[in-house]
Amino acid sequence: MLPQPGRTGLSVPSGSGEGRSLDDLRRTIARMQAPAVALDAPGGIPLGVTEVDRALGGGLARGALHEIAARGEAHIAAATGFALGLAAQSQAIVWVAEDRALLESGAPYGPGLDLFGLKPERLLTVTGAKAGDVLWAMEEALRCRAVGAVIGEVRSPSSAIDLVATRRLSLAAAAHGATALLLRTEPGTEASAAGTRWVVEATSSPNSVFGRSASGIGPPRFALALTRNRRGPLGTWMLEWSVSNVSFVLATHPEPVAGTAVDRPDRAHAA
């Protein structure tokens, strides 16, 4: 029998003389199940940046749960873009969003998906009324062998996501080798079964296209902080999304300098 949305499936036996709380039982179960099966899944999703992939042991582990959080409300779009860049390497993707997320940010936009090399026909979107529904739908989607990645967008407070919920997602991802990306509006501090935890911040982009000055916006840049990594060291990087290569690149080139104004006054020219 499948668990109902928002339910963990755990209960404290009545009449038990041990007097342990539900949280104690959760911690005990987590210790019994460690280490995480998901971390043993073969292969990984390469980000294409040597420094980052080395820290991740070759790439972001498939068959595992990964948390991606925005630094704050203003950086949700950047966190979403980073999650899309990772998920786009999978053939079939399920995006589960809380109703509140759709009200605040809207639905996925076709031309925007194209920039990440993701054709709309490869994406299935699902909505849930609350965080518990999103987590339940993610778990069910991860059990489908046709799905390569599942993005779960949660806008509820961190209290809606506990160790048991992340453990269930981790085990479901490991069972069929799918990648679970839990997208959050703020960094979490609670215990988690996630293999990695990322904090994403938007940063200024060079106003250029293919090396030439342009009046429009430049390629998106992401200031990344890897705050949890069960396979290696932590770190911070600034990455840029390359539309032409459909991959992340290390943003190391300098910001462009403004050119000389054409209509400068004669006194300025003389100086």
N, C-alpha and C positions, 0 to 999 in steps of 0.2 A: 504493500500500500504506500503510495507516494505521500510525502509530508505536505500539509496544506501551506499556502503562502503565509509567510511571517512566523511559521512555527519551526522550532528547532528539532522537535521530535524527542526531546528529553523531558523526563519528569522525575520527581522525587518519590520513591515508593512510600506509600502510606504505612504507618506503623513501624518505620525504620528507627532503630534505637541509636544509630550512629550520629544523628544530629548534624550531618553535613549539609551545607547549603548547595543550591544548584550550581553556584560558581565553583565550589570545591569539586563537584562532580565533573564539571567541564574541564577544569585544569587536570584532573586525574586522567580523563579520557585522552586529552591532548598529549600527555606524557606517554601514555601507553601506545599511542599511534606514531610517535616520533621515531625516526626522522621522517620528514615528509616524503611521500612516494613521488610527488611531482618533481622534486629536485633530481630524481634519478632518470627522468625522461630523456631519451636521446635527442641530440640536435638542439639547435637554438635559432632564434631570429637575429641575424646579424644587423647591427645598426649601420655598418659600413664605415665606422670610425674606429681605427685601430685601438686607440686608448680606451674607448668605452667597451668595445668587444673584449679586450683583454681583461678588464675588470670583471666582466660578466662571465668569464670562462669560455669565451667563444661566441657569445650572443645571449640574447634574452631567452631563458629556458622555455621551451615548449612544454605543454602538458603541466603547466604551473599557473598559479595565481600571482598577479602583479598589481600593486596599487599605484595609481597615478593621481596625484592631488595637485590642485592649483594652489599657488601661494596665497591667494585671496580671491575675492569676488571678481576683481578686474582681470584675473589671469585665467579664467575658466576656458576662454577660447584657445589659449596657448596649450593648456593641458589636453583639451580635446584634440587639437592638431597633432600633438605628440602621440596620443593614443591611436589616432588614425594612421599615422606614419608606420607604427608598429603592426597594426592589424592588417594593413593593406597588403602585406606579404602572404596573407592567407587567401585561399580561393573563395571560401564562403564565410561570411561574417554575420553575426547576429548582434544587433545593437539594442539593448534593453534600457529604456530611459524612464525615470520617474515622471509622472505627469507634471510636476512642478518644473522639471528641467525643460520640457517642451514649452511651457508657458513663458519661461524666462529667456530661453535661447532659441527656440524654434526647432523645426525638424531639420535633418541633414539636407544640405543644398547640393544639387547635382553637379554644377560647375565647380564647386569647391571640392567635391569628392574626386573629380577628374584631376585636380592638381596633385592629389596624392596617389594617382594611378589606380583609383578604385572606381570601377564601373558600378553604377547604381544597381544593376541587375545582380551583382554579387552580394548585395546588402539586404538583409531582412530586418525591419524595425519593429520593435514591440514596446508597448507602454505598460506601466504599472502604477497603481494608485499611490502606493507608498513604498518605502525602502524594502520592506519584507517581501512584497510582490516582485520587486526587481531581482532580489537575491534568489528567490524561488525560480523565477523564469530563467535566470542565468544558469542555475544548476541543471535545469531540465535541458537547456540548449547545449550545454557542455557534454551531455550524455549522447548527443546525436553524432554519429560517426561522419556525417556529411559536413559538419561545421568545423572550421579551422580555428576561429577566434570568436570570442564573445566579449563585447564591451558592455559593462553595466554602469550606467550613469545615475548616481545617487546624490540627491540634494538635501536629504534629511540630515540632522545632526549626527555626529560620530557615534553617539550612543546606540544608534540603530544597527551598527555593525559590530559584532563581538567576535571572540575567538572561535566559537563554535560555527558561526556563519562562514567565516573565512576558511575554516578547516574543511567544511563541506564542499565549498567551491574548489579548494585545492585538490581534494580527493576526486571530485568529479572531473576536473581537468586532466588529472593524471590517468584516469581510467581509459580515456580515449585519445590522449595526446593533444587535446585542444588547448589553446591559450586563453586564459581568463584575464581581462583587464578591468579592474574596478576603478572607475573614474569618480573622483570625489572633489568637492568644492573647497575643501580645506585639509591640511595635513592631519593625519590621524596619529594618535599617541598611544592608543590601546594595543594590547597584545594581538598579534595577527599571525596567520599561517602563510602569509604571502612570501614568495621567494625574494622579491625586491619591493622597495617602496621608493617612489620618485616624487619630488616636489618640483613643479614646473612654474616658471615665471616668464612672462613675455618680456622681450628686450628689444631695443631699437634695431631697425633693419636698415642696411645701406640703401640709399635711394638710387639704385642702379639695376639695370637689366642686361645681363651678358656683358658686363664691364662698361656699359655706356650709361651716361647720365639719363635719367628719366624723371618725368613729373609725377608718375604714379608711385604706389608703394613698392618696396622691394620684397625679396623673398622672406618668408617668416623665419624668425630666430627664436630659439628656446634656451633659456638659462636653466640648466638641469642640476638638481642636487640628488644624488643617490644616497638616501639616508638609511637604507637597509639593504643588505646584500648577503644572502646566505651562501653564496658561492665565492666571494672574494672581497676586495676592499671597497670602501666607499669613495666618493669623489664628486667633483663639480665640473661641469663642462658647458660651453656655449656651442650649440649646434645650429645649423641652418638647413632648411629644407630646399633641396635642389630639384626644381620642377623638371629640368632637362634630364637629369639622371634618375629621377624618382627615388631619391634616397637622402639620408642625412649626410651632411658634410661638416667638418669642424670649421667653425667660424673664426678664422685667424687673420683674415685680411683686414687692413685698416679701414676706418670709416672714410668715405670720400670727402675731399676738401672742396668747398664752394669755388667755382671759377670766378675769374675777374669780371666785374660788372661791365656791360657794354656801354652804358650811358653814364660813365663816371664824369664828374665835372673836370674842367681843365686844370684846376688847382690840384686835384687829386692825382691827375696824370703827371703833373710836374713834380709832385712829391715822390 
